Amino acid sequence: MSTELGRDLHESIRRRFGTLADDARIRRATAGLEANGIKVLRAGDAAEAKRIVLGLIPAGSQVHQGASQSLEKSGIADEIEK
């Protein structure tokens, strides 16, 4: 891959995935997921996400989680490993 092509691809990815979604996009995504039977839970920050996720895991359960920067940075992965 040429350097120029790589730079263009990187910029395209950054523009598409490097910005937060607006409320309208989040509402559309939520509606689409729920229309397919998927329950949507939203958290305002990492601490709230951690509380939500850990609250969904019954005591004594065995949980497998794959590599995830989100789980690592929020502290969820460490709690699951305990």
N, C-alpha and C positions, 0 to 999 in steps of 0.2 A: 504494500500500500504506500503510495507516495505521501510525503509529509503534508502536502497541500490537501489531499483527499482526507487524510486523517484529521487534520485541523477542521475541515468543513464538517466532517461527520461528528466530531466532538462538539462543535458549536451547535449543530442541529439537535443533538441529544440534550445538551445543556438547556437550550431554549425550550424543548418539549418537556423535560422532566425536572428542570432546575428551578421552577417557580411553583409557589403554592397555588392550589386550585382555588377559584373563587367560590362563593356560597352557591351560586347557581349550578356550577359543575358538580359540586358535592351533592346537592339535592338530586340532580339527575342520576348520578352514580348510585346514590342510596336507593332511589326509586327502582332503578334497574336491578340492583342486587335483591331487594326485597320482593320484587315481582317474580324472582326466580327462587324464592323460598330461603334466601340467605338473610339472617338477622344481622343488622348493622349496629355496632356499638362504637361510639366516638368518644375520644378522650381529648381534653384540653391541653394536656401536657404529659410528659413521660411518667411522672408519679401517678397520675390518674390512670394512665394506660396499664401501669404495673398493677394497681389495685384491681382494675377490671379483669385483667388476664388471670391473676392469681385467684381471684374470686370465682372464676369459672372452673377451676381445677378442684375436684372433690378430694378431701383428705385421704391420704393413703394411695392415691393414684400414681401410676407410673407414666411419665410423660417423656416423649421424645421430641426434640426440636432440632432442626437443621441449623446450619450456620446462618446467622442473621445479625447484621450490624445494629438494627433497631433493637433486637432483644438484648444484645450485649450492652449498648449504650444506655438503655433504660434500666438495666439491672435485673431484668426479667430472667435472662439466661442463668445468672447466678442463683436466683431463687429456685428455678426449676431443677438445677443440679443438686440442691440440698437434699 
